[in-house]
Amino acid sequence: MDLLNTLVDKGLRRELPTREEALAVLATSDDDLLDVVAAAGKVRRHWFGRRVKLNYLVNLKSGLCPEDCSYCSQRLGSKAEILKYTWLKPDEASQAAAAGLAGGAKRVCLVASGRGPTDRDVDRVSETIKAIKDGNEGVEVCACLGLLSDGQAERLRAAGADAYNHNLNTSEGTYADITTTHTYADRVDTVNKAHSAGLSACSGLIAGMGESDEDLVDVVFSLRELDPDSVPVNFLIPFEGTPLAKEWNLTPQRCLRILAMVRFVCPDVEVRIAGGREVHLRTMQPLALNLANSIFLGDYLTSEGQAGKADLEMIADAGFEVEGAGEVTLPEHRATAGGGGCGSQAEAGCGSHADAGRGSHADAGCGSHQGGGVCGSAAAPQVNEPRPDLVAVRRRGAGTDLAPNA
């Protein structure tokens, strides 16, 4: 296919595709899907080999958010029965992070719900960063605290933060339909603040909220312009009790096309499969490793998913390898450009709260949800049928007395 050959050539040169080419990837047929994955896989392997970076989320403060983001289980007015708690102490957060690091994660993502941090909140997070780094040499720490005020990114950087996550989530043209309590421009401003402070910027999107192909291309092109080091791709989990609970718009094939498009537009960037991969990619997750070079280990902010052990087996079975702590994630030209060689997140990407489950239910077999899950024994659903059975609220780890999943 001439389109794919052109996109591979451009990806190897870091050349931006045209909008028409990006839209054409999303419009490819199921018959061409494996060709699309193979082409984008060439670009992924050129820049990242067969390495898969593991990241681990710690939800420092859950629920109680004054913002009205329609996709979020922690939003103002959410009726989702999630865990709600205020700030974890630094030692509690460090203990929570230890589980993920022991499981092979090289980055810890510290997330807190809310519009943005107060200066006292920045002090709290700074103490938490110190606690994690004092006990774990070489660990990367990313903060995701919402909209930043002047000077806060610099303070986080001075405290030892390596990266900051704040997702654009959707296109500028549709942003006001998803959130009204802040603007798209507010989000762009925070990503720029992180960049300016010398933090590795992480910013991504959420697919499946009813957006058009044009909206998806718009937001990914905007991300390319912002030039984050990592782009988390979240697939909406339609949480009961949120305004988007009925938005079941994604198929595994659609998710793969979206990931391929992101890889072609952002060829040398850490692309992470973030929230919702178990729910929407399901048994196609191994194919997605040919497109993305980063995933999360363990549970998400307010939801659970596949077991960490199952993820490690999936990575090995698909012929990939876990990226070691001593390996630099990004290609040399990015790692030496002041970004710190890092940048990532999830769940609407480490903290902009698209919440979508990762982790496992106890006794659920192969890391899937009880009652069927990703590889349970329940009768197979019809194609495109909503899968609320795959959505489960996190009931362990941070904010509970139960051990976390990693």
Buried (B, 14 or more C-beta within 10 A) or exposed (E): EEBBEBBBEBBBEBEBBEEEBBBBBBEBEEEBBEBBBBBBBBBBBBBBEBBBBBBBBBBBBBBEBEBBBBBBBBBEEBEBEBBBBEBBEBEBBBBBBBBBBEBBBBBBBBBBBBEBBEEEBBEBBBBBBBBBBEBBEEBBBBBBBBBBEEEBBBBBBEBBBBBBBBBBBBBBBBBEEBBEEBBBEBBBEBBBBBBEBBBBBBBBBBBBBBBEBBBBBBBBBBBBEBBBBBBBBBBBBBBBBBBBBEBBBBBBBBBBBBBBBBBBBBBBBBBBBBBBBBBBBBEBBBBBBBBBBBBBBBBBBBBBBBBBBBBBEBBEEBEBEBBEBEEEBBBEEBBEEEBBBBBBBBBBBBBBBBBBBBBBBEEBBBBBBBEBBBBBEEEEEEEEEBBBBBBBBBBBBBBEEEEBBB
